[in-house]
Amino acid sequence: MRDRLARSAALGNEARRKKSANKEHMVSSDGIRSARSLAIILIVHLAVIVLWQVLVDAFHVPKFVLPSPLATVATLTSAKYAWLSNLAVTAVEILGGFALGAFVGVALAVLFCWSPLLSLLLLPLFVTLNMIPKVALGPLFIVWLSYGIFPNILIAFSICFFPILLTTARGLNEVEPDLLDLVKSLRGSRWTLFRKIQLPGALPYVFSGMKVGAILAVAGAIVGEFIASERGLGYLMIQVQSSLDTPAMVMAVVLLTLLGVALYGLVLGLERLFVVRDVRLQ
């Protein structure tokens, strides 16, 4: 009897070691695959920049038409553009609009999930409001709120929150009926159902909507700065456009792109932290 127990314990320990080794191997493989993908992405971007520089130099393209990467980067040394202050303003508008859109979108999706009547009454209204061209709202925001950062945050919010609302609402409603019946049979409360079943199942959809919202938030902030702003990268682009200062305009576009990439990367990092790989939405 003791031999059997010892043999069973040894087999159990061996199985656990193999399982742990397989898990470590999978994590290592994922890390190598991610590093390889990142290296390929960086190489492709560097190749495009080098090709850009070579073509501009080879064909002697005028600077006001298309500046070279070196001429573009050289604008960062000029104090007249106030890059740091304008970058900070645009970053606040993008992050503020995105954070507000994510909070309101997820909160409304939860309310619509809990109250089908509220969803029936308000969701078609939000669809209609989303059809309004956001550029047309700029002059109204100037009248209502004057110039400043807050109107641009609202424009970014108005563009990015709707995809988050729709995808989160879809995720909360796509719950397996068997799980719902199980929780109800155990007399689980609505809060238990939401916390244990609906929210974990909806996280892939939440982050999918947030990735779309991160892209749209950048566009929304720039639209606001083009229409009603006294600071920011979009405002700077309008100012230097009249003097055909193309290198500064291209540098502003590059910085906007980096802001968008940083926000998108933040969302991807949070998704990897809270959502397992197999259920992530591409």
MITORRO-30818 format. One record per residue (C-alpha): x, y, z; residue in one letter. Coordinates in steps of 0.2 Angstrom, whole numbers. Example, Ala and Ser with C-alpha at 12.3 -4.5 7.8 and 13.67 -1.06 7.14 Angstrom:
% MITORRO-30818
{{62; -22; 39}; 'A'},
{{68; -5; 36}; 'S'},
END
This chain:
% MITORRO-30818
{{0; 0; 0}; 'M'},
{{14; 12; 5}; 'R'},
{{23; 8; -11}; 'D'},
{{8; 12; -21}; 'R'},
{{6; 29; -12}; 'L'},
{{24; 33; -15}; 'A'},
{{23; 28; -33}; 'R'},
{{7; 39; -36}; 'S'},
{{15; 53; -27}; 'A'},
{{31; 52; -38}; 'A'},
{{20; 51; -54}; 'L'},
{{10; 66; -48}; 'G'},
{{26; 76; -45}; 'N'},
{{33; 71; -62}; 'E'},
{{17; 77; -70}; 'A'},
{{18; 93; -61}; 'R'},
{{36; 96; -66}; 'R'},
{{32; 92; -85}; 'K'},
{{17; 104; -84}; 'K'},
{{28; 118; -77}; 'S'},
{{42; 114; -89}; 'A'},
{{29; 115; -104}; 'N'},
{{22; 132; -97}; 'K'},
{{40; 139; -96}; 'E'},
{{44; 133; -113}; 'H'},
{{28; 142; -120}; 'M'},
{{32; 158; -111}; 'V'},
{{50; 157; -118}; 'S'},
{{43; 154; -135}; 'S'},
{{31; 168; -134}; 'D'},
{{45; 180; -129}; 'G'},
{{56; 175; -143}; 'I'},
{{42; 177; -155}; 'R'},
{{37; 194; -149}; 'S'},
{{56; 199; -149}; 'A'},
{{57; 193; -167}; 'R'},
{{42; 202; -172}; 'S'},
{{47; 218; -164}; 'L'},
{{64; 217; -173}; 'A'},
{{56; 215; -190}; 'I'},
{{45; 230; -187}; 'I'},
{{59; 241; -182}; 'L'},
{{70; 235; -197}; 'I'},
{{55; 239; -209}; 'V'},
{{53; 257; -201}; 'H'},
{{72; 260; -202}; 'L'},
{{72; 254; -220}; 'A'},
{{58; 266; -225}; 'V'},
{{67; 281; -216}; 'I'},
{{83; 277; -225}; 'V'},
{{74; 275; -242}; 'L'},
{{66; 292; -239}; 'W'},
{{82; 300; -235}; 'Q'},
{{91; 293; -251}; 'V'},
{{77; 297; -263}; 'L'},
{{76; 315; -257}; 'V'},
{{94; 317; -259}; 'D'},
{{95; 308; -276}; 'A'},
{{81; 318; -284}; 'F'},
{{85; 335; -275}; 'H'},
{{67; 337; -269}; 'V'},
{{64; 355; -262}; 'P'},
{{63; 356; -244}; 'K'},
{{46; 364; -244}; 'F'},
{{39; 350; -255}; 'V'},
{{46; 335; -245}; 'L'},
{{60; 338; -232}; 'P'},
{{73; 324; -228}; 'S'},
{{72; 315; -211}; 'P'},
{{88; 324; -206}; 'L'},
{{80; 341; -210}; 'A'},
{{64; 336; -201}; 'T'},
{{73; 331; -185}; 'V'},
{{84; 347; -186}; 'A'},
{{68; 357; -182}; 'T'},
{{68; 350; -164}; 'L'},
{{83; 361; -160}; 'T'},
{{74; 377; -164}; 'S'},
{{66; 385; -149}; 'A'},
{{53; 395; -159}; 'K'},
{{42; 379; -161}; 'Y'},
{{40; 376; -142}; 'A'},
{{40; 357; -146}; 'W'},
{{38; 352; -128}; 'L'},
{{24; 363; -123}; 'S'},
{{14; 360; -138}; 'N'},
{{17; 341; -137}; 'L'},
{{12; 341; -119}; 'A'},
{{-5; 350; -123}; 'V'},
{{-9; 338; -137}; 'T'},
{{-4; 323; -126}; 'A'},
{{-16; 329; -112}; 'V'},
{{-30; 331; -125}; 'E'},
{{-27; 314; -132}; 'I'},
{{-26; 305; -115}; 'L'},
{{-40; 315; -108}; 'G'},
{{-52; 311; -122}; 'G'},
{{-47; 293; -123}; 'F'},
{{-49; 290; -104}; 'A'},
{{-66; 299; -104}; 'L'},
{{-71; 289; -119}; 'G'},
{{-66; 273; -111}; 'A'},
{{-74; 276; -94}; 'F'},
{{-91; 282; -102}; 'V'},
{{-91; 269; -115}; 'G'},
{{-89; 255; -103}; 'V'},
{{-101; 262; -90}; 'A'},
{{-115; 265; -103}; 'L'},
{{-112; 247; -110}; 'A'},
{{-114; 240; -92}; 'V'},
{{-130; 250; -90}; 'L'},
{{-137; 244; -106}; 'F'},
{{-133; 226; -102}; 'C'},
{{-142; 228; -85}; 'W'},
{{-157; 237; -92}; 'S'},
{{-163; 232; -110}; 'P'},
{{-176; 246; -109}; 'L'},
{{-162; 259; -107}; 'L'},
{{-153; 251; -121}; 'S'},
{{-168; 252; -132}; 'L'},
{{-171; 270; -128}; 'L'},
{{-154; 277; -129}; 'L'},
{{-143; 266; -140}; 'L'},
{{-152; 272; -156}; 'P'},
{{-150; 290; -150}; 'L'},
{{-131; 287; -148}; 'F'},
{{-130; 279; -165}; 'V'},
{{-138; 295; -173}; 'T'},
{{-127; 307; -163}; 'L'},
{{-112; 297; -169}; 'N'},
{{-117; 301; -187}; 'M'},
{{-114; 319; -184}; 'I'},
{{-98; 325; -193}; 'P'},
{{-86; 329; -178}; 'K'},
{{-78; 344; -188}; 'V'},
{{-95; 352; -188}; 'A'},
{{-95; 352; -169}; 'L'},
{{-80; 362; -168}; 'G'},
{{-88; 380; -171}; 'P'},
{{-102; 375; -158}; 'L'},
{{-89; 370; -145}; 'F'},
{{-80; 387; -148}; 'I'},
{{-97; 396; -145}; 'V'},
{{-101; 385; -130}; 'W'},
{{-84; 383; -122}; 'L'},
{{-73; 395; -130}; 'S'},
{{-55; 390; -134}; 'Y'},
{{-44; 379; -123}; 'G'},
{{-39; 361; -120}; 'I'},
{{-56; 355; -113}; 'F'},
{{-66; 358; -130}; 'P'},
{{-53; 347; -139}; 'N'},
{{-54; 334; -125}; 'I'},
{{-73; 333; -129}; 'L'},
{{-70; 332; -147}; 'I'},
{{-58; 317; -145}; 'A'},
{{-70; 309; -133}; 'F'},
{{-85; 311; -145}; 'S'},
{{-75; 302; -158}; 'I'},
{{-67; 288; -148}; 'C'},
{{-81; 283; -136}; 'F'},
{{-93; 275; -148}; 'F'},
{{-83; 260; -153}; 'P'},
{{-79; 256; -135}; 'I'},
{{-97; 257; -131}; 'L'},
{{-103; 245; -145}; 'L'},
{{-89; 232; -143}; 'T'},
{{-91; 232; -124}; 'T'},
{{-110; 230; -125}; 'A'},
{{-107; 216; -137}; 'R'},
{{-95; 207; -126}; 'G'},
{{-106; 208; -111}; 'L'},
{{-121; 201; -120}; 'N'},
{{-111; 186; -128}; 'E'},
{{-112; 175; -113}; 'V'},
{{-114; 156; -114}; 'E'},
{{-132; 152; -109}; 'P'},
{{-125; 137; -99}; 'D'},
{{-115; 148; -88}; 'L'},
{{-130; 160; -85}; 'L'},
{{-141; 145; -80}; 'D'},
{{-127; 138; -69}; 'L'},
{{-125; 155; -59}; 'V'},
{{-144; 156; -58}; 'K'},
{{-146; 139; -52}; 'S'},
{{-133; 143; -38}; 'L'},
{{-144; 158; -34}; 'R'},
{{-130; 170; -38}; 'G'},
{{-134; 189; -38}; 'S'},
{{-133; 200; -53}; 'R'},
{{-117; 207; -46}; 'W'},
{{-109; 190; -45}; 'T'},
{{-115; 186; -63}; 'L'},
{{-107; 202; -69}; 'F'},
{{-91; 200; -59}; 'R'},
{{-88; 182; -62}; 'K'},
{{-95; 179; -79}; 'I'},
{{-99; 194; -90}; 'Q'},
{{-84; 205; -86}; 'L'},
{{-71; 192; -88}; 'P'},
{{-79; 187; -104}; 'G'},
{{-81; 204; -111}; 'A'},
{{-63; 210; -108}; 'L'},
{{-57; 205; -125}; 'P'},
{{-71; 215; -133}; 'Y'},
{{-67; 230; -121}; 'V'},
{{-49; 230; -126}; 'F'},
{{-53; 228; -145}; 'S'},
{{-64; 244; -143}; 'G'},
{{-50; 253; -134}; 'M'},
{{-38; 249; -147}; 'K'},
{{-49; 257; -160}; 'V'},
{{-53; 271; -148}; 'G'},
{{-34; 275; -146}; 'A'},
{{-32; 278; -164}; 'I'},
{{-48; 289; -165}; 'L'},
{{-43; 299; -150}; 'A'},
{{-27; 306; -159}; 'V'},
{{-38; 311; -174}; 'A'},
{{-51; 319; -163}; 'G'},
{{-38; 329; -154}; 'A'},
{{-30; 336; -170}; 'I'},
{{-47; 340; -177}; 'V'},
{{-51; 350; -162}; 'G'},
{{-34; 359; -163}; 'E'},
{{-36; 363; -181}; 'F'},
{{-53; 371; -177}; 'I'},
{{-52; 379; -160}; 'A'},
{{-35; 380; -151}; 'S'},
{{-22; 391; -146}; 'E'},
{{-9; 378; -142}; 'R'},
{{-4; 360; -147}; 'G'},
{{4; 352; -162}; 'L'},
{{-11; 354; -173}; 'G'},
{{-11; 373; -169}; 'Y'},
{{8; 373; -173}; 'L'},
{{5; 365; -190}; 'M'},
{{-8; 378; -195}; 'I'},
{{4; 392; -190}; 'Q'},
{{19; 386; -200}; 'V'},
{{9; 381; -215}; 'Q'},
{{8; 399; -221}; 'S'},
{{27; 401; -222}; 'S'},
{{28; 384; -230}; 'L'},
{{39; 377; -216}; 'D'},
{{36; 359; -221}; 'T'},
{{50; 351; -210}; 'P'},
{{41; 358; -195}; 'A'},
{{24; 351; -201}; 'M'},
{{32; 334; -205}; 'V'},
{{40; 334; -187}; 'M'},
{{23; 338; -180}; 'A'},
{{15; 323; -189}; 'V'},
{{29; 312; -183}; 'V'},
{{27; 317; -165}; 'L'},
{{8; 314; -167}; 'L'},
{{11; 297; -173}; 'T'},
{{23; 293; -159}; 'L'},
{{9; 299; -147}; 'L'},
{{-3; 287; -155}; 'G'},
{{9; 273; -155}; 'V'},
{{13; 275; -137}; 'A'},
{{-6; 275; -132}; 'L'},
{{-9; 260; -143}; 'Y'},
{{5; 251; -135}; 'G'},
{{-1; 255; -118}; 'L'},
{{-18; 247; -122}; 'V'},
{{-9; 232; -129}; 'L'},
{{1; 231; -113}; 'G'},
{{-15; 231; -103}; 'L'},
{{-23; 218; -114}; 'E'},
{{-8; 206; -112}; 'R'},
{{-9; 209; -93}; 'L'},
{{-28; 205; -91}; 'F'},
{{-33; 194; -106}; 'V'},
{{-25; 178; -110}; 'V'},
{{-18; 175; -127}; 'R'},
{{-30; 163; -134}; 'D'},
{{-46; 174; -132}; 'V'},
{{-39; 190; -138}; 'R'},
{{-47; 198; -152}; 'L'},
{{-36; 203; -167}; 'Q'},
END
